[in-house]
Amino acid sequence: MEPITLCGAVIVMFGLWVEFEPTLLAIVKVICKCKLFKEMNLQSTVPKPVYVRRMPICLAKGFH
């Protein structure tokens, strides 16, 4: 593409983003607050092993 065409495309995309940003963010908020979306996120988490969640005693003593 020619540079002038690329500049025009960037300007148009920026203008569309500025115009529709509030609407898009509102849609994202509604989707994130949806009960089904929250359930999917909770079920998809993989339980972490114990050694990742807790700091070993030998490391904990070294930091105090």
Sine and cosine of phi, psi and omega as CSV:
sin_phi,cos_phi,sin_psi,cos_psi,sin_omega,cos_omega
0.00,0.00,0.44,-0.90,0.03,-1.00
-0.98,0.20,0.48,-0.88,-0.02,-1.00
-0.85,0.53,-0.60,0.80,-0.02,-1.00
-0.92,0.38,-0.57,0.82,0.04,-1.00
-0.93,0.37,-0.66,0.75,0.03,-1.00
-0.89,0.45,-0.68,0.74,0.03,-1.00
-0.89,0.46,-0.67,0.75,0.03,-1.00
-0.90,0.43,-0.64,0.77,0.02,-1.00
-0.90,0.43,-0.64,0.77,0.02,-1.00
-0.91,0.42,-0.67,0.74,0.01,-1.00
-0.90,0.44,-0.67,0.74,0.02,-1.00
-0.91,0.42,-0.70,0.72,0.00,-1.00
-0.89,0.45,-0.65,0.76,0.04,-1.00
-0.90,0.44,-0.67,0.74,0.02,-1.00
-0.90,0.45,-0.66,0.76,0.04,-1.00
-0.91,0.41,-0.63,0.78,0.02,-1.00
-0.90,0.44,-0.71,0.71,0.00,-1.00
-0.89,0.46,-0.62,0.79,-0.04,-1.00
-0.94,0.33,-0.66,0.75,-0.13,-0.99
-0.96,-0.28,0.06,1.00,-0.02,-1.00
-0.85,0.53,-0.75,0.66,-0.01,-1.00
-0.86,0.50,-0.63,0.78,0.01,-1.00
-0.92,0.39,-0.70,0.71,0.00,-1.00
-0.90,0.43,-0.66,0.75,0.02,-1.00
-0.92,0.40,-0.59,0.81,0.06,-1.00
-0.90,0.43,-0.64,0.77,0.03,-1.00
-0.91,0.42,-0.67,0.74,0.01,-1.00
-0.89,0.45,-0.65,0.76,0.03,-1.00
-0.88,0.47,-0.69,0.73,0.00,-1.00
-0.89,0.46,-0.67,0.74,-0.01,-1.00
-0.92,0.40,-0.66,0.75,-0.02,-1.00
-0.93,0.37,-0.51,0.86,0.01,-1.00
-0.99,0.12,-0.16,0.99,-0.04,-1.00
-0.90,0.44,0.68,-0.73,-0.04,-1.00
-0.89,0.46,-0.64,0.76,0.00,-1.00
-0.89,0.46,-0.66,0.75,0.01,-1.00
-0.90,0.44,-0.67,0.74,0.02,-1.00
-0.90,0.43,-0.64,0.77,0.02,-1.00
-0.91,0.41,-0.63,0.78,0.02,-1.00
-0.90,0.43,-0.63,0.78,0.01,-1.00
-0.93,0.37,-0.63,0.78,-0.01,-1.00
-0.93,0.37,-0.62,0.79,-0.03,-1.00
-0.97,0.25,-0.43,0.90,-0.10,-1.00
-0.99,0.11,-0.16,0.99,-0.03,-1.00
-0.96,0.27,0.68,-0.73,0.02,-1.00
-1.00,-0.07,0.77,-0.64,0.00,-1.00
-0.89,0.45,0.68,-0.74,0.00,-1.00
-1.00,0.10,0.56,-0.83,0.07,-1.00
-0.90,0.43,0.37,-0.93,-0.07,-1.00
-0.87,0.49,-0.64,0.77,-0.07,-1.00
-0.92,0.39,-0.29,0.96,0.06,-1.00
-1.00,0.09,-0.58,0.81,-0.05,-1.00
-0.98,0.21,-0.53,0.85,-0.06,-1.00
-0.91,-0.41,0.59,-0.81,0.04,-1.00
-1.00,0.10,0.74,-0.67,0.04,-1.00
-0.86,0.51,0.49,-0.87,-0.07,-1.00
-0.87,0.50,-0.64,0.77,-0.04,-1.00
-0.90,0.44,-0.58,0.81,0.05,-1.00
-0.97,0.26,-0.59,0.81,-0.01,-1.00
-0.90,0.43,-0.62,0.79,-0.02,-1.00
-0.94,0.33,-0.50,0.87,-0.02,-1.00
-0.94,0.35,-0.39,0.92,-0.05,-1.00
-1.00,-0.01,-0.18,0.98,-0.05,-1.00
-1.00,0.00,0.00,0.00,0.00,0.00
